[in-house]
């Protein structure tokens, strides 16, 4: 009787706690919206770079370096804390990452020079890297099939919306260098409250400190699929770097307008078409998706290079549309090839490695491109060289996929 009396309050408290937790569909939507907002924050500065450059008088290489340090910061966080949510749980990691991301939005909103812009991008990259693995794994914990789709659609949708909404706010509303960040700050505060009310999706297990040691090892069952997916990820995300770093300048050159909406609109087209492609083609086999992705990616870049040479706005938009299909299907095919094979306690680590490859493809070529714009042959020649390199990566990915397909048929 005494034991029952002692445990009854604890049981009631546990029951009240369970009632306060968000239902699974709501928690799933919350996680998807959180990664959307994180990636919207990453693309929000894109239409603003021209404004910053005009106000703070820095060279084009500064723009791509600012872009590059974000990617490096994301990589660093993914490598160090990417798998920690497999040990301490998704919620603690997300609560910390969302809080830091909200602080980042405040740094952006109050920035008055390049040093603050650099600081904001570094802190933003660290919080995004910490969050991506935990969010992606949490989506898979809640629903394996829908989680794989959401892990491809939500980041692209966020990237698309961040660029477009930022451009619209910059062009048509006051406080162009502040408003978009203040809006994102408010949304992040609400999402922090939502995550605090969300139930944990994974059982905690020991080894949190050991997981902070950089280790790129993979479970044996995933190594082969990852080798097939890696060149695809590098190719499609180098395409993302191409349009994110050089896209606004190329748009001004081809279209003849410096509109912030058009500057962010190109990235919106790429990422938005990519997200739509994932939804429309989600039932396609993963290998077929990757093959379609690299084919349309190469075609889109080729059409874009033709548009630059001919000065054709129509061909420029057509190239972006094709490239967007390649971006979306390539990312989704790679994710579906690898991530669903991971056990629950491996998901954050495996997904983090996927993002490591993605951000390598995104950041490194963009920084090189910024250097070449200033110290090489200028914007047009750099775009041609970058485009040819992306097509080369797509060809290498096609060879790897072809070899994998032939090996599978002979078994």
HELIX and SHEET records of a PDB file:
HELIX    1   1 UNK A    2  UNK A   20  1                                  19    
HELIX    2   2 UNK A   24  UNK A   44  1                                  21    
HELIX    3   3 UNK A   46  UNK A   48  5                                   3    
HELIX    4   4 UNK A   49  UNK A   56  1                                   8    
HELIX    5   5 UNK A   60  UNK A   81  1                                  22    
HELIX    6   6 UNK A   85  UNK A   88  1                                   4    
HELIX    7   7 UNK A   90  UNK A  110  1                                  21    
HELIX    8   8 UNK A  114  UNK A  142  1                                  29    
HELIX    9   9 UNK A  144  UNK A  172  1                                  29    
HELIX   10  10 UNK A  179  UNK A  196  1                                  18    
HELIX   11  11 UNK A  208  UNK A  211  1                                   4    
HELIX   12  12 UNK A  220  UNK A  255  1                                  36    
HELIX   13  13 UNK A  260  UNK A  280  1                                  21    
HELIX   14  14 UNK A  286  UNK A  310  1                                  25    
HELIX   15  15 UNK A  313  UNK A  338  1                                  26    
HELIX   16  16 UNK A  339  UNK A  341  5                                   3    
HELIX   17  17 UNK A  344  UNK A  346  5                                   3    
HELIX   18  18 UNK A  347  UNK A  375  1                                  29    
HELIX   19  19 UNK A  378  UNK A  410  1                                  33    
END                                                                             
